[in-house]
């Protein structure tokens, strides 16, 4: 079989394989990218990046085993390149992408490139001629999240934690808005006061959950482990002036998060989901 045809069939199998890794309710998952075309995909619901890598055999290798070892190294380098390119396109906030951060800060670029190398191999396909294809994945959370999102040494914003907590998390229905998923979106009231952002989340929670999760279904979001069994469900009013990643709530709804009488400690734990189209 020609290599082009073989690789095409492999990529199709990758799509089927990755689809099995998604949430049970596939329609609820927010996914960007196309493994078939771009070799990389972001799943904002699972908060992962999945990519493929391919290594052709060295036809001058003395045997298939040696050819396979070389091909696997090449496949891992290809997967690393593809997963890094996919990550560069991820938006941090309304103004900045991961690529922007890497371009403007050599220190940040070095850190990110080092973290990306820790991707895990989900599937390896070996061919009789020594060729190797891989499916790899890394999390948007963990050290990557704290490295990209949280400023070193900056303390988390304090939130009210008085009284008994009525809610275990927050679900914002923003399906009527044209939002772009981001690692660190902001939620604010009508005057522009921020009532939730990455600054509210502790480092431990940020590395475990990220700032927010994204779903396409309110019902699926309400059942998600992330927000517990009694989430507060709020309807988004509009996008912020930039119209990209940030959400404006009505003052009445924003007060439910900013009131000194409300126990909203769940915000410090990143127990927030945004539902988008």
HELIX and SHEET records of a PDB file:
HELIX    1   1 UNK A    3  UNK A   19  1                                  17    
HELIX    2   2 UNK A   26  UNK A   28  5                                   3    
HELIX    3   3 UNK A   35  UNK A   38  1                                   4    
HELIX    4   4 UNK A   64  UNK A   88  1                                  25    
HELIX    5   5 UNK A   98  UNK A  104  1                                   7    
HELIX    6   6 UNK A  106  UNK A  116  1                                  11    
HELIX    7   7 UNK A  143  UNK A  149  1                                   7    
HELIX    8   8 UNK A  198  UNK A  200  5                                   3    
HELIX    9   9 UNK A  203  UNK A  209  1                                   7    
HELIX   10  10 UNK A  218  UNK A  223  1                                   6    
HELIX   11  11 UNK A  225  UNK A  227  5                                   3    
HELIX   12  12 UNK A  251  UNK A  258  1                                   8    
HELIX   13  13 UNK A  265  UNK A  269  5                                   5    
SHEET    1   A 5 UNK A  31  UNK A  34  0                                        
SHEET    2   A 5 UNK A  40  UNK A  43 -1                                        
SHEET    3   A 5 UNK A  48  UNK A  55 -1                                        
SHEET    4   A 5 UNK A 132  UNK A 139 -1                                        
SHEET    5   A 5 UNK A 120  UNK A 126 -1                                        
SHEET    1   B 4 UNK A 213  UNK A 215  0                                        
SHEET    2   B 4 UNK A 272  UNK A 275  1                                        
SHEET    3   B 4 UNK A 169  UNK A 173  1                                        
SHEET    4   B 4 UNK A 231  UNK A 235  1                                        
SHEET    1   C 4 UNK A 194  UNK A 196  0                                        
SHEET    2   C 4 UNK A 187  UNK A 188 -1                                        
SHEET    3   C 4 UNK A 247  UNK A 248  1                                        
SHEET    4   C 4 UNK A 238  UNK A 239 -1                                        
END                                                                             
